[in-house]
Amino acid sequence: MALVVFVGTLPHAVGAMFLRAQISITEMEPCKLPIVMTSISQMKKMAKQIARGKVLATYKSNHEWKSLFVLWDRESRWDYTADNPHSSAYGIPQMLNMPKNTPMVKQIDLGLKYIKHRYGTPSKALAFHNANGWY
């Protein structure tokens, strides 16, 4: 049996993780589904997989994915809870004024939308970051 856990907002099929359960849901007591604990390193890995799928679907370019990887690795180390103590920047893309409870997939979506609107591509955003220390 497989449980489907959606991370973020629907209809992002890329944001779904498929987890194998060792017991049948019908064997469990009502309202006692298993809790799946996810480490920060697992969340970072998941964020990278989701972002990679979205970048490749949008730009059809591994170069753009590599640029985004470097950019967001510098900004937050892919930590969806990264909080800049010197500004209101938060999350994976370190966007200003992002609410602290913003789901990981939403952070990725907002960051990619910002990059597309302001720079056009992740590689242009990275070039700007390289020149200015921010994007």
Kinemage of the C-alpha trace (Angstrom):
@kinemage 1
@onewidth
@group {chain A} dominant
@subgroup {mainchain}
@vectorlist {calphas} color= white
{ca met a 1} P 0.000 0.000 0.000
{ca ala a 2} L 1.224 3.517 -0.721
{ca leu a 3} L 0.331 6.705 1.083
{ca val a 4} L 0.516 9.899 -0.932
{ca val a 5} L 1.719 12.939 0.985
{ca phe a 6} L 1.502 16.291 -0.778
{ca val a 7} L 4.087 18.861 0.154
{ca gly a 8} L 2.795 22.347 -0.547
{ca thr a 9} L -0.136 23.209 -2.713
{ca leu a 10} L -1.990 21.177 -5.319
{ca pro a 11} L -2.015 20.455 -8.243
{ca his a 12} L 1.770 20.071 -8.147
{ca ala a 13} L 2.258 16.408 -8.911
{ca val a 14} L 5.992 17.051 -8.645
{ca gly a 15} L 5.402 17.963 -4.991
{ca ala a 16} L 4.053 14.537 -4.112
{ca met a 17} L 6.105 11.950 -2.296
{ca phe a 18} L 5.067 8.334 -2.365
{ca leu a 19} L 5.685 6.543 0.874
{ca arg a 20} L 5.311 2.841 1.480
{ca ala a 21} L 3.397 1.923 4.613
{ca gln a 22} L 4.202 -1.321 6.379
{ca ile a 23} L 0.659 -1.773 7.664
{ca ser a 24} L -2.738 -1.456 6.101
{ca ile a 25} L -4.777 1.628 6.962
{ca thr a 26} L -7.770 -0.647 7.613
{ca glu a 27} L -5.770 -2.339 10.399
{ca met a 28} L -5.210 0.953 12.186
{ca glu a 29} L -7.353 2.672 14.747
{ca pro a 30} L -9.346 5.624 13.376
{ca cys a 31} L -7.435 8.944 13.235
{ca lys a 32} L -4.113 7.288 13.998
{ca leu a 33} L -2.243 7.450 10.691
{ca pro a 34} L 1.502 6.928 10.960
{ca ile a 35} L 3.532 10.110 11.424
{ca val a 36} L 6.426 10.332 9.018
{ca met a 37} L 9.346 12.230 10.509
{ca thr a 38} L 11.441 14.003 7.903
{ca ser a 39} L 14.881 15.381 8.675
{ca ile a 40} L 16.065 18.759 7.427
{ca ser a 41} L 18.495 16.991 5.080
{ca gln a 42} L 15.625 14.984 3.604
{ca met a 43} L 13.594 18.177 3.188
{ca lys a 44} L 16.534 19.847 1.423
{ca lys a 45} L 16.858 16.882 -0.911
{ca met a 46} L 13.125 16.988 -1.627
{ca ala a 47} L 13.265 20.752 -2.283
{ca lys a 48} L 16.072 20.252 -4.798
{ca gln a 49} L 14.139 17.492 -6.580
{ca ile a 50} L 10.989 19.611 -6.776
{ca ala a 51} L 12.849 22.721 -7.962
{ca arg a 52} L 14.820 20.726 -10.527
{ca gly a 53} L 11.615 19.304 -12.005
{ca lys a 54} L 10.044 22.747 -12.205
{ca val a 55} L 13.120 24.380 -13.768
{ca leu a 56} L 13.553 21.625 -16.339
{ca ala a 57} L 9.845 21.796 -17.206
{ca thr a 58} L 9.975 25.588 -17.620
{ca tyr a 59} L 13.384 26.206 -19.201
{ca lys a 60} L 14.218 22.766 -20.652
{ca ser a 61} L 17.823 23.407 -19.682
{ca asn a 62} L 20.147 21.680 -17.250
{ca his a 63} L 22.278 24.858 -17.295
{ca glu a 64} L 19.366 26.806 -15.776
{ca trp a 65} L 18.923 24.131 -13.107
{ca lys a 66} L 22.628 24.307 -12.203
{ca ser a 67} L 22.383 28.106 -11.959
{ca leu a 68} L 19.374 27.908 -9.651
{ca phe a 69} L 21.077 25.225 -7.571
{ca val a 70} L 24.120 27.454 -6.990
{ca leu a 71} L 22.022 30.569 -6.357
{ca trp a 72} L 19.757 29.032 -3.741
{ca asp a 73} L 22.598 27.050 -2.198
{ca arg a 74} L 24.332 30.377 -1.540
{ca glu a 75} L 21.160 32.033 -0.287
{ca ser a 76} L 19.812 29.376 2.091
{ca arg a 77} L 21.664 26.083 1.616
{ca trp a 78} L 18.207 24.877 0.465
{ca asp a 79} L 16.822 25.224 3.991
{ca tyr a 80} L 13.104 26.054 3.876
{ca thr a 81} L 13.402 27.535 7.391
{ca ala a 82} L 16.405 29.784 6.618
{ca asp a 83} L 15.854 33.135 8.309
{ca asn a 84} L 18.072 36.147 7.601
{ca pro a 85} L 18.704 37.973 10.900
{ca his a 86} L 19.575 41.208 9.045
{ca ser a 87} L 16.426 41.481 6.898
{ca ser a 88} L 12.961 40.021 6.404
{ca ala a 89} L 14.319 37.447 3.910
{ca tyr a 90} L 13.125 33.922 4.584
{ca gly a 91} L 13.054 30.436 3.114
{ca ile a 92} L 14.833 28.711 0.269
{ca pro a 93} L 14.832 31.698 -2.126
{ca gln a 94} L 15.355 34.208 0.732
{ca met a 95} L 12.459 36.364 -0.420
{ca leu a 96} L 11.694 39.528 1.530
{ca asn a 97} L 8.580 39.503 3.723
{ca met a 98} L 7.816 35.818 3.095
{ca pro a 99} L 5.649 34.497 5.942
{ca lys a 100} L 7.487 31.959 8.097
{ca asn a 101} L 4.762 29.337 7.630
{ca thr a 102} L 5.020 29.342 3.812
{ca pro a 103} L 5.142 25.718 2.599
{ca met a 104} L 8.325 24.577 0.881
{ca val a 105} L 6.720 24.081 -2.543
{ca lys a 106} L 5.123 27.531 -2.350
{ca gln a 107} L 8.539 29.033 -1.526
{ca ile a 108} L 9.977 27.376 -4.619
{ca asp a 109} L 7.083 28.571 -6.778
{ca leu a 110} L 7.363 32.153 -5.500
{ca gly a 111} L 11.145 32.176 -5.935
{ca leu a 112} L 10.924 30.904 -9.506
{ca lys a 113} L 8.158 33.391 -10.312
{ca tyr a 114} L 10.305 36.239 -8.950
{ca ile a 115} L 13.344 35.098 -10.955
{ca lys a 116} L 11.328 34.793 -14.165
{ca his a 117} L 9.730 38.223 -13.669
{ca arg a 118} L 12.881 40.110 -12.652
{ca tyr a 119} L 15.689 38.320 -14.529
{ca gly a 120} L 14.082 36.004 -17.063
{ca thr a 121} L 16.186 32.976 -16.161
{ca pro a 122} L 18.036 31.522 -13.168
{ca ser a 123} L 21.371 31.989 -14.977
{ca lys a 124} L 20.735 35.738 -15.323
{ca ala a 125} L 19.702 35.898 -11.651
{ca leu a 126} L 22.936 34.122 -10.700
{ca ala a 127} L 24.996 36.510 -12.847
{ca phe a 128} L 23.357 39.445 -11.052
{ca his a 129} L 24.025 37.785 -7.687
{ca asn a 130} L 27.669 37.225 -8.619
{ca ala a 131} L 28.031 40.915 -9.425
{ca asn a 132} L 26.050 42.339 -6.505
{ca gly a 133} L 25.934 39.751 -3.696
{ca trp a 134} L 22.115 39.629 -3.782
{ca tyr a 135} L 19.389 39.083 -6.343
